Amino acid sequence: MTIGYTSKGPTHVRLDLIEGAPVENHPLRGHVLQIIVDVSMNYAQMMRKEKLIIANPVPDLIDLYQHQGFIYIPEKKSFFGANEDFCVKEVCYDCL
């Protein structure tokens, strides 16, 4: 499951919450992040956005996000003026 939104301009799709499969024997356990990234990237492409952003990533999962192609950006000012950490991935239009 994920919760997020798109920016009003061309910049990004932002994911504020990513939740994996909490049940040990769930058939999608270990695959949820890849599904969320793929679906979110496809949505960002359809909306003509430049970036896919994971806001305030869980520190223990930053390496996993980087393995998915995200770049970790610590302590950046958000649109609302608060300092937030981000993992950012460019939307690939050559990948279609």
HUNORDA-V535957 format. One record per backbone hydrogen bond with DSSP energy under -0.5 kcal/mol. NH is the residue of the N-H (numbers start at 0). CO is the residue of the C=O. If there is no record, write none. Layout:
BEGIN
nh->{NH,NH}
co->{CO,CO}
END
This chain:
BEGIN
nh->{2,4,6,12,13,14,15,15,16,18,21,25,28,30,31,34,35,36,37,38,39,40,41,42,43,44,45,46,47,48,49,49,50,51,52,53,54,54,55,60,61,61,64,65,66,67,67,68,69,70,72,75,77,80,83,83,85,86,87,88,90,92,95}
co->{16,13,11,50,4,52,2,13,2,0,19,22,25,27,27,30,31,32,33,34,35,36,37,38,39,40,41,42,44,43,9,10,10,88,12,86,14,52,84,57,57,58,60,61,62,63,64,65,64,87,85,83,81,77,75,81,72,53,70,51,49,90,92}
END
